[in-house]
Amino acid sequence: MNFRVISGKNICTPEGIREGYVSIRNGLIEGFHTGESPACNHEAIDIGNLLLMPGLVDPHVHLNEPGRTGWEGFATGTRSAAAGGITTLVDMPLNSSPVTTTATAFDKKAEAATGQLQVDCGFWGGIIPGNEKEIPQLAEKGVLGFKAFLTHSGIDEFPNVTEHDLHKAMPVIARYNLPLLVHCELSNNQQPQPGNDERSYRHYLSSRPMAWEDEAIALMIRLCEQYQCHAHIVHLSSAGSIAQIKQAKAKGLPLTVETAQHYLYFNAEEIPDGQTAFKCAPPIRERANNEQLWQALQEGIIDFVATDHSPAPPDIKEIASGNLMKAWGGIASLQLALPVLWTAARSRNIPVTDMARWLGTNPAQLPAGLSKLKGKIARGYAADLVAWDPHKKFIVTPEQLHHKHKTTPYLNQELYGVVEQTWLAGELIYDNGKFPALNKGKIVTLDTP
C-alpha cells in the first residue's frame, strides 16, 4: 500500500490550525493526528512552519481547449494551477471550440484533456437557446453542472439565453440536482456603445452599469425560487445586489454566490486608462462598492472566491492600442489566486483559515459530487494539499507565471503568500518551481469515486 505522512506545526484542519501530521494511504487522507508521526517504514515529510491547507478548488476557469489553444490550454493552465496550490479546476464551456453544449462536444473536450492534466479537472456544460434537450445527455456524460449567460458571452457560438430559455432549461437541470451557473448582466442585448475615448476606464465602467447585474440577479432569484433549481451567481461585482441575495438565502433558496479576486484587490479609482489587462465583465468597480463585497464575503452572503481565469493573446487583448471597449474581457490570474486574496485579506486582519474556506471548502460544495471528496483535511478526503508560507513576500514577474500569456494586472505587485509544495492524491506535483510528477490529474465527473 502507498502510505506516507506529512507533518508540520501549522495544519489547517476543520477544527482550526493544529500541530501534528496527516496520514495518507492510497491517495486518500487516513486522518489528522496530533503529536509526532510514528516511526515506521513509510515516507515522512516535515514541512516545518509552513501552513498546510487543503488543495484549492477553482470552479471558474477558462482553459479554452480544444480549439483556442492560442489563448490557453490544459497543459499550461493546469501547470499554473499546480504552482498556485490549486488541485481541482472546473472548466467553463464557452471558450473551447466546439463549445460544450452537446454530448459530442463533451467527448471532444475530454479527449483533448486526457494526458495533459497536472491537476484534476471537471467540466461545466453550456446552456444556450434551444439546447435544453441536450441536458440529460450532458448530465449522463458527467458534467458537474451548467453555465449560461444573460448577455452576449463574447463567443458567437455560445449565445446568451433569455428568460424564456431558462423556463425550459431550469426544470430539467433541477431534476438532475445540478447547479446552473449564470453570468448576470441583463443588457437586453444592447451592447456597450463606443465613446469619445475608448481607452478610458471610466467610460468602460459606465458602459456596464450595476443595474445590469442587479436586474439579472433579481431574475435568477425569482426563477431559482420558482423551480427550486440551484442557481449560482458567478463573479459578483455589484454591491447593489447584496441585500436581495441575503434575503433570498434567508428564505432558504438554493442560491450560491461567488466573487473574484480582482474585485477584492483592485479598485476602479486606481486603474489607468488604456490598461486592458484590467478589463473584465462585469467590470472592477469603485472602492466603496468593493468594501461592501468584502463585508458580504465575511458574513457568508458571498460563499467563495474564484479567479475567472481568462487569458487571451496580446492582439485580442488590445495591449498595443489600449482600446478598452474592443479588448477581450478577461483577467489571467490562476496561479495567483491564493496570494492575491491573502494579501488583501491580511490587511483587513482576516485570519488565514478563511483562505481554506473561501478557496477550498466552500467552492468544493458547488460542483455536483465534489463536496465529499475535496476541500478538507479530513478522513476519506482526497490527499490534495498545499504547503505555503503566508509571511513570505514576492513580486510578480512574467517569468514566474506558467499560464500561456503573461499579461495580467498583477505584474509587479508585491504579494504575500508563497506556494512551496502541492500534492495531488498524495503525490508531490509541484515543488518550489519544479514539477516532479507530470500529468497526474484526472477528469472529474459525477461518478468520480
C-alpha positions as CSV (number, residue, x, y, z in Angstrom):
1,M,0.0,0.0,0.0
2,N,1.1,3.6,-0.7
3,F,1.5,5.2,2.7
4,R,3.1,8.4,3.8
5,V,2.7,11.2,6.4
6,I,3.1,14.9,6.2
7,S,3.9,16.6,9.5
8,G,4.0,20.3,10.4
9,K,3.4,22.9,13.1
10,N,0.5,24.6,11.2
11,I,-2.0,22.2,9.7
12,C,-5.4,23.8,8.7
13,T,-8.0,21.3,9.9
14,P,-11.8,21.8,10.1
15,E,-11.2,22.5,13.8
16,G,-8.5,25.1,13.2
17,I,-4.8,25.3,12.8
18,R,-3.1,22.4,14.7
19,E,0.3,20.9,15.1
20,G,0.6,17.2,14.1
21,Y,0.6,15.1,11.0
22,V,-1.6,13.9,8.2
23,S,-1.5,10.2,7.3
24,I,-2.2,9.4,3.6
25,R,-2.9,5.9,2.2
26,N,-3.5,5.2,-1.5
27,G,-4.2,8.9,-2.3
28,L,-6.7,9.5,0.5
29,I,-6.4,11.1,3.8
30,E,-6.4,8.5,6.5
31,G,-6.6,11.1,9.3
32,F,-5.1,14.0,11.1
33,H,-3.2,13.2,14.3
34,T,-1.6,15.3,17.0
35,G,1.9,14.5,18.3
36,E,4.8,13.2,16.4
37,S,4.4,10.9,13.4
38,P,5.0,7.2,14.1
39,A,8.4,5.7,13.4
40,C,7.8,3.1,10.8
41,N,8.7,2.2,7.2
42,H,7.0,5.0,5.3
43,E,7.7,8.2,3.5
44,A,7.7,11.1,6.0
45,I,7.7,14.7,5.0
46,D,8.2,17.5,7.5
47,I,7.1,21.0,6.3
48,G,8.1,22.7,9.5
49,N,6.5,26.1,9.9
50,L,4.7,26.2,6.5
51,L,1.0,26.2,6.5
52,L,-0.6,23.0,5.2
53,M,-4.1,23.6,3.7
54,P,-6.5,21.5,1.6
55,G,-5.7,21.9,-2.1
56,L,-7.6,24.8,-3.6
57,V,-10.7,24.3,-5.8
58,D,-11.4,26.8,-8.6
59,P,-14.7,26.2,-10.3
60,H,-14.4,29.2,-12.7
61,V,-11.6,28.8,-15.2
62,H,-11.4,29.1,-19.0
63,L,-8.8,26.7,-20.4
64,N,-10.0,27.1,-24.0
65,E,-9.2,23.6,-25.3
66,P,-9.9,22.2,-27.8
67,G,-10.0,24.9,-30.4
68,R,-8.5,28.0,-28.8
69,T,-5.1,26.8,-27.5
70,G,-3.6,30.0,-28.7
71,W,-5.3,31.5,-25.7
72,E,-4.7,28.8,-23.1
73,G,-4.7,25.0,-22.9
74,F,-5.0,22.2,-20.5
75,A,-1.2,21.7,-20.1
76,T,-0.3,25.4,-19.4
77,G,-3.4,26.1,-17.4
78,T,-3.1,23.2,-15.1
79,R,0.6,23.7,-14.5
80,S,-0.3,27.2,-13.5
81,A,-2.9,25.8,-11.1
82,A,-0.5,23.4,-9.5
83,A,2.1,26.2,-9.0
84,G,-0.6,28.1,-7.2
85,G,-1.7,25.3,-4.9
86,I,-4.9,24.6,-6.9
87,T,-5.6,20.9,-7.2
88,T,-9.1,20.9,-8.8
89,L,-10.5,23.1,-11.6
90,V,-13.8,23.1,-13.4
91,D,-13.5,24.4,-17.0
92,M,-16.1,26.7,-18.5
93,P,-17.9,25.6,-21.7
94,L,-17.8,28.6,-23.9
95,N,-14.1,29.3,-24.9
96,S,-13.4,25.9,-26.4
97,S,-14.3,25.0,-29.9
98,P,-16.7,23.3,-30.1
99,V,-18.5,24.8,-27.2
100,T,-19.5,22.3,-24.6
101,T,-23.3,22.3,-25.3
102,T,-23.7,18.7,-26.6
103,A,-22.5,15.3,-25.5
104,T,-20.3,15.1,-28.6
105,A,-18.6,18.3,-27.7
106,F,-18.1,17.0,-24.2
107,D,-16.4,13.9,-25.6
108,K,-14.0,16.1,-27.7
109,K,-13.1,18.1,-24.7
110,A,-12.5,15.1,-22.5
111,E,-10.3,13.6,-25.3
112,A,-8.3,16.8,-25.5
113,A,-7.7,16.9,-21.8
114,T,-6.6,13.3,-21.4
115,G,-2.9,13.0,-20.6
116,Q,-2.5,16.8,-20.2
117,L,-3.8,17.4,-16.7
118,Q,-1.4,18.5,-14.0
119,V,-4.4,18.7,-11.6
120,D,-7.9,17.3,-11.5
121,C,-10.4,18.9,-13.9
122,G,-14.1,18.8,-14.3
123,F,-16.3,20.4,-16.9
124,W,-19.4,22.6,-16.9
125,G,-22.0,22.0,-19.7
126,G,-23.3,25.0,-21.6
127,I,-26.9,26.3,-21.8
128,I,-27.8,28.2,-25.0
129,P,-31.1,28.8,-26.7
130,G,-32.7,25.6,-27.8
131,N,-30.3,23.0,-26.3
132,E,-32.4,22.0,-23.3
133,K,-32.8,18.6,-24.9
134,E,-29.0,18.1,-24.5
135,I,-29.2,18.4,-20.7
136,P,-29.8,14.7,-20.0
137,Q,-27.1,13.5,-22.3
138,L,-24.6,16.0,-20.8
139,A,-25.6,15.0,-17.3
140,E,-25.0,11.4,-18.2
141,K,-21.6,12.2,-19.6
142,G,-20.7,13.6,-16.2
143,V,-20.8,17.4,-16.3
144,L,-20.8,18.9,-12.8
145,G,-23.4,21.5,-13.7
146,F,-24.3,24.0,-16.3
147,K,-23.4,27.6,-17.3
148,A,-25.4,30.3,-19.1
149,F,-25.1,33.9,-20.0
150,L,-27.8,36.6,-19.8
151,T,-25.8,38.9,-22.0
152,H,-23.5,38.3,-25.0
153,S,-20.8,36.0,-24.0
154,G,-18.2,37.3,-26.4
155,I,-18.3,34.0,-28.2
156,D,-20.7,33.9,-31.1
157,E,-21.1,30.1,-30.8
158,F,-22.3,30.5,-27.2
159,P,-25.3,32.9,-27.5
160,N,-26.9,34.2,-24.3
161,V,-30.2,32.8,-23.1
162,T,-33.4,34.7,-22.3
163,E,-35.9,34.2,-19.5
164,H,-37.9,32.2,-22.0
165,D,-35.0,29.8,-22.5
166,L,-34.4,29.5,-18.7
167,H,-38.1,28.4,-18.2
168,K,-37.3,25.5,-20.4
169,A,-33.9,24.6,-19.0
170,M,-34.1,25.1,-15.3
171,P,-36.8,22.4,-14.6
172,V,-34.6,19.9,-16.4
173,I,-31.5,20.9,-14.5
174,A,-33.3,20.8,-11.2
175,R,-34.4,17.1,-11.9
176,Y,-30.7,16.2,-12.1
177,N,-29.9,18.2,-8.9
178,L,-27.2,20.1,-10.7
179,P,-26.3,23.7,-10.3
180,L,-26.9,26.4,-13.0
181,L,-24.1,29.0,-13.1
182,V,-25.2,32.3,-14.5
183,H,-23.3,35.4,-15.8
184,C,-25.6,38.0,-14.5
185,E,-25.7,41.1,-16.7
186,L,-29.1,41.8,-18.3
187,S,-28.3,44.2,-21.1
188,N,-31.4,43.5,-23.2
189,N,-28.9,42.7,-26.0
190,Q,-27.8,46.3,-26.0
191,Q,-24.0,46.3,-26.4
192,P,-21.9,49.0,-24.8
193,Q,-21.6,51.9,-27.1
194,P,-18.3,53.5,-28.2
195,G,-17.4,56.8,-26.6
196,N,-15.0,59.6,-27.4
197,D,-12.2,57.9,-25.6
198,E,-12.2,54.1,-25.9
199,R,-9.1,54.0,-23.7
200,S,-10.9,55.5,-20.8
201,Y,-11.5,53.1,-17.9
202,R,-14.2,55.4,-16.5
203,H,-16.1,55.1,-19.9
204,Y,-15.8,51.3,-19.9
205,L,-17.1,51.1,-16.3
206,S,-20.1,53.3,-17.1
207,S,-20.9,51.1,-20.2
208,R,-21.7,48.1,-17.9
209,P,-23.7,49.6,-15.1
210,M,-24.5,47.9,-11.8
211,A,-28.2,47.9,-12.8
212,W,-27.4,45.3,-15.5
213,E,-26.1,43.0,-12.8
214,D,-28.8,43.8,-10.2
215,E,-31.7,43.2,-12.6
216,A,-30.2,39.9,-13.8
217,I,-29.7,38.7,-10.3
218,A,-33.3,39.6,-9.4
219,L,-34.4,37.5,-12.3
220,M,-32.3,34.5,-11.3
221,I,-33.6,34.7,-7.7
222,R,-37.2,34.6,-8.9
223,L,-36.5,31.6,-11.2
224,C,-34.5,29.9,-8.5
225,E,-37.5,30.1,-6.2
226,Q,-40.0,29.1,-8.9
227,Y,-38.1,25.9,-10.0
228,Q,-36.1,25.2,-6.8
229,C,-33.1,24.9,-9.2
230,H,-29.7,25.6,-7.6
231,A,-28.7,28.9,-9.1
232,H,-25.1,30.1,-8.7
233,I,-24.2,33.7,-9.4
234,V,-20.7,33.9,-10.9
235,H,-18.3,36.8,-10.3
236,L,-20.5,39.2,-8.3
237,S,-19.2,42.7,-8.7
238,S,-22.2,44.8,-7.7
239,A,-22.7,45.5,-4.1
240,G,-26.2,46.7,-5.1
241,S,-27.3,43.0,-5.1
242,I,-26.1,42.1,-1.7
243,A,-29.4,42.8,0.0
244,Q,-31.5,40.8,-2.4
245,I,-29.1,37.9,-2.2
246,K,-29.2,38.0,1.6
247,Q,-32.9,38.0,1.6
248,A,-33.1,35.0,-0.9
249,K,-30.7,33.0,1.3
250,A,-32.7,33.8,4.4
251,K,-35.7,32.2,2.6
252,G,-33.7,29.1,2.2
253,L,-33.5,29.3,-1.6
254,P,-30.8,27.1,-3.3
255,L,-28.7,30.1,-4.2
256,T,-25.0,30.5,-4.0
257,V,-22.6,33.3,-5.0
258,E,-19.0,33.8,-5.8
259,T,-16.9,36.9,-6.4
260,A,-13.4,37.1,-7.9
261,Q,-10.0,38.1,-6.5
262,H,-9.8,41.2,-8.8
263,Y,-13.0,42.7,-7.4
264,L,-11.5,42.4,-3.9
265,Y,-7.9,43.5,-4.7
266,F,-8.3,46.4,-7.3
267,N,-10.4,49.5,-7.3
268,A,-11.7,51.4,-10.3
269,E,-10.2,54.7,-9.0
270,E,-6.7,53.2,-9.3
271,I,-7.0,51.7,-12.8
272,P,-5.1,53.7,-15.5
273,D,-6.7,54.4,-18.9
274,G,-5.6,52.1,-21.7
275,Q,-4.6,49.3,-19.4
276,T,-6.6,46.4,-20.9
277,A,-5.1,43.8,-18.6
278,F,-7.7,45.1,-16.1
279,K,-10.7,44.6,-18.4
280,C,-13.3,42.1,-17.3
281,A,-17.0,41.8,-17.3
282,P,-18.7,42.8,-15.0
283,P,-16.0,45.5,-14.5
284,I,-13.9,46.2,-11.5
285,R,-15.9,48.8,-9.6
286,E,-15.1,51.6,-7.1
287,R,-13.6,51.2,-3.6
288,A,-16.8,51.8,-1.7
289,N,-18.6,49.1,-3.6
290,N,-15.7,46.7,-3.2
291,E,-15.5,47.2,0.5
292,Q,-19.2,46.0,0.7
293,L,-18.2,42.9,-1.2
294,W,-15.6,42.2,1.5
295,Q,-18.2,42.6,4.2
296,A,-20.6,40.3,2.4
297,L,-17.9,37.7,2.0
298,Q,-17.0,37.8,5.6
299,E,-20.7,37.5,6.6
300,G,-21.2,34.4,4.3
301,I,-23.6,36.2,1.9
302,I,-20.9,35.6,-0.8
303,D,-19.9,31.9,-0.5
304,F,-16.4,31.8,-2.0
305,V,-13.9,33.4,-4.4
306,A,-12.9,32.1,-7.8
307,T,-10.5,33.5,-10.3
308,D,-12.5,33.5,-13.6
309,H,-9.1,33.0,-15.2
310,S,-9.5,34.0,-18.8
311,P,-6.3,34.9,-20.7
312,A,-6.1,35.9,-24.3
313,P,-3.4,36.7,-26.9
314,P,-2.0,40.2,-26.8
315,D,-3.7,41.3,-30.1
316,I,-7.1,40.2,-28.9
317,K,-6.4,41.8,-25.5
318,E,-5.6,45.0,-27.5
319,I,-2.4,45.6,-25.5
320,A,-0.9,47.9,-28.1
321,S,-4.0,50.1,-28.7
322,G,-5.3,50.2,-25.2
323,N,-8.8,50.1,-26.5
324,L,-10.9,49.0,-23.5
325,M,-14.1,48.8,-25.5
326,K,-12.7,46.4,-28.0
327,A,-10.3,44.3,-25.9
328,W,-11.3,40.8,-24.7
329,G,-12.7,41.0,-21.2
330,G,-10.8,38.5,-19.1
331,I,-8.1,38.5,-16.4
332,A,-5.3,36.0,-16.2
333,S,-4.8,35.1,-12.5
334,L,-5.0,31.4,-11.9
335,Q,-1.6,30.9,-10.4
336,L,-2.0,33.9,-8.1
337,A,-5.4,33.0,-6.6
338,L,-4.1,32.4,-3.1
339,P,-1.5,35.2,-2.7
340,V,-3.8,37.9,-4.2
341,L,-6.7,37.0,-1.8
342,W,-4.4,36.6,1.2
343,T,-2.6,39.9,0.6
344,A,-5.9,41.8,0.5
345,A,-7.3,39.8,3.4
346,R,-4.3,40.1,5.8
347,S,-4.5,43.9,5.5
348,R,-8.0,43.6,6.9
349,N,-6.9,41.3,9.8
350,I,-8.8,38.4,8.3
351,P,-7.5,35.0,9.6
352,V,-5.6,32.7,7.3
353,T,-8.1,29.9,8.0
354,D,-10.6,31.9,5.9
355,M,-8.4,31.2,2.8
356,A,-9.1,27.5,3.2
357,R,-12.8,28.1,3.5
358,W,-13.1,30.6,0.6
359,L,-10.7,28.9,-1.8
360,G,-11.2,25.2,-0.8
361,T,-14.0,24.0,1.4
362,N,-16.8,26.2,0.0
363,P,-16.1,26.1,-3.7
364,A,-15.8,22.3,-3.4
365,Q,-19.5,22.3,-2.5
366,L,-20.6,23.9,-5.8
367,P,-19.7,21.2,-8.4
368,A,-22.0,18.2,-8.1
369,G,-20.4,15.4,-6.1
370,L,-17.2,17.1,-5.0
371,S,-18.1,18.1,-1.5
372,K,-17.4,14.7,0.0
373,L,-14.0,14.3,-1.7
374,K,-12.3,17.7,-2.0
375,G,-11.7,20.8,0.2
376,K,-10.9,19.4,3.7
377,I,-8.1,17.8,5.6
378,A,-10.3,15.1,7.0
379,R,-10.6,11.3,6.9
380,G,-11.7,9.9,3.5
381,Y,-11.0,13.1,1.5
382,A,-8.5,13.2,-1.3
383,A,-5.0,13.9,-0.2
384,D,-4.9,17.1,-2.2
385,L,-2.7,19.5,-0.2
386,V,-0.8,22.8,-0.5
387,A,2.1,23.9,1.7
388,W,2.7,27.7,1.7
389,D,4.3,30.5,3.6
390,P,1.8,33.2,4.4
391,H,4.5,35.5,5.7
392,K,6.8,35.4,2.7
393,K,6.6,38.2,0.1
394,F,7.3,38.2,-3.7
395,I,6.9,40.5,-6.6
396,V,5.0,39.1,-9.6
397,T,7.1,38.7,-12.7
398,P,6.3,37.2,-16.1
399,E,9.0,34.5,-15.6
400,Q,7.1,33.1,-12.6
401,L,3.9,32.5,-14.4
402,H,3.1,29.2,-16.1
403,H,-0.1,30.2,-18.0
404,K,0.3,30.8,-21.7
405,H,0.0,34.6,-21.8
406,K,1.7,36.6,-19.1
407,T,-0.4,39.7,-19.4
408,T,-2.1,40.2,-16.0
409,P,-2.8,43.3,-13.9
410,Y,-0.9,41.7,-11.1
411,L,2.5,42.1,-12.7
412,N,4.9,44.0,-10.4
413,Q,2.5,43.7,-7.5
414,E,4.1,42.7,-4.2
415,L,2.1,39.8,-2.7
416,Y,2.2,37.8,0.5
417,G,2.0,34.1,0.4
418,V,4.4,31.8,-1.5
419,V,3.3,28.4,-2.5
420,E,6.1,25.9,-2.0
421,Q,4.6,22.5,-2.5
422,T,1.4,21.0,-3.9
423,W,0.2,17.4,-3.6
424,L,-2.4,15.7,-5.7
425,A,-3.8,12.4,-4.3
426,G,-0.8,12.3,-2.0
427,E,1.7,12.7,-4.8
428,L,4.0,15.7,-5.0
429,I,3.2,17.5,-8.2
430,Y,4.8,20.9,-7.5
431,D,8.0,21.6,-5.5
432,N,9.4,25.2,-5.3
433,G,9.2,25.9,-9.0
434,K,9.6,22.4,-10.3
435,F,7.1,19.7,-11.4
436,P,8.4,16.4,-10.1
437,A,5.4,14.4,-11.3
438,L,3.7,15.3,-14.6
439,N,0.1,14.8,-15.8
440,K,-1.2,13.1,-12.7
441,G,-4.5,14.9,-12.9
442,K,-7.8,13.1,-13.8
443,I,-11.1,14.2,-15.3
444,V,-13.6,14.6,-12.6
445,T,-17.2,13.6,-13.4
446,L,-20.3,12.9,-11.4
447,D,-19.3,9.3,-10.9
448,T,-15.8,10.1,-9.7
449,P,-15.2,7.9,-6.6
